[in-house]
Amino acid sequence: MTRRFETLDDWLDWQASLHPKTIELGLARVAAVWKRLGPTPPPFPVITVGGTNGKGSCVAMIESMAEAAGYRCACYTSPHLLRYNERVRIAGEPVSDESLCDAFARVDRARGDTTLTYFEFGTLAALDLFVRYGPDLAVLEVGLGGRLDAVNLLDADVSVVTSIGRDHTAWLGETLDAIAVEKAGIFRAGRPAVMGQRDAPVRLREEAVRLAAAPLQLGREIDHETADNGWIWKGAGGERLALPLPTLRGAFQLNNAAAAIAALACLRERLPVPVNALRAGLQRARLAGRFQVIPGAPTWILDVAHNGAAAQALATNLRAFACPGQLRAVLAVLSDKEPEAIAKPLLPFVAQWFLTQSDDPRAMPADRLAARLDTVLGASSGGCFAETEHALDAALSASDPGDCLLVVGSFTTVSQALRRFRGGNRDER
């Protein structure tokens, strides 16, 4: 097969320059290209997962529990931390460079003169690979919003919205109600609409009803409660399952786990998952960059929290985490984020802040970040650094062996920290 490029890096560099906009929501272009690729509706069930926070965790738990039951699962997530291949997983493994290059070539031929964004190109390639592979289950993570996101090409058998919070307001709207409408766009008539947030905006459920979906909301049709050495999942039909706590840290992960189990329960006639597989999957699920603790001197904590709600969840985790010394933080954010909303929940825990900017083209310049947070951080600022590596070095130099170092604010910031451990022997958990 003739390909425009032979290496994955060349394909990705070209895709980044192909479309004039980094983000352009809308399904018309991707739907036209998808139709030209010639797929029929997938013969396997599809779970689509959206939400402001918790999407990646929910997908990871669905994948882990389904695979513990012996099913072949295909997952599409974004963004990646170390390698692009992380975005497209089949049977628990990232697909190869060669497979991605072949899929990109097929999408390239099918698109004709239609321009696609980087994300749209990747989404079409992932779906093309999944149709060719024929998994037992596909799990798709929404990139941004839901209604106009490229993954919404497929009519999901089950749709999940994990949570609603303020993020990406330039595209989704300034109010929680407006954001809820966009997120609810993945719901389908006559199909389950799982909502993993008790206090979600009322508008989210109203949209599920308006779209004639079948609502399954935490605190109403489904729920969970704590129990000795674990927790209880409560299903829509009165079912109660005693389960171990997820390996993913944080009490809020029970909401994501409850939504993940509800999504699988909706497919039990096609893909029954026994309770022992649910238990095993919850304990095997891993997800880098979500309160990821790397023991050492100092201990590192990596978290991709990049909005206020995620920072509040991180603060809850820090409250329960026993750091024997002081906690220092390296913070970098993207230009469209609200750094004040990220920093304020963490103030009670962080002794010193090191402000920087990541290598993402959309990163907020370090001096602008420092100006935004000047009155928020006060004397706790440890300096402003133009490069993340310099901020990490400074934070390490200021730390004693019993201290902890938090890296937070964006996927690219955490990615740069993770790269420091490549080839090392530290236990990344």
Order of alpha helices (4+ residues) and beta strands (2+ residues): alpha-alpha-beta-alpha-beta-beta-beta-alpha-alpha-beta-beta-alpha-alpha-beta-alpha-beta-beta-beta-beta-alpha-alpha-beta-beta-alpha-beta-alpha-beta-alpha-beta-alpha-beta-alpha
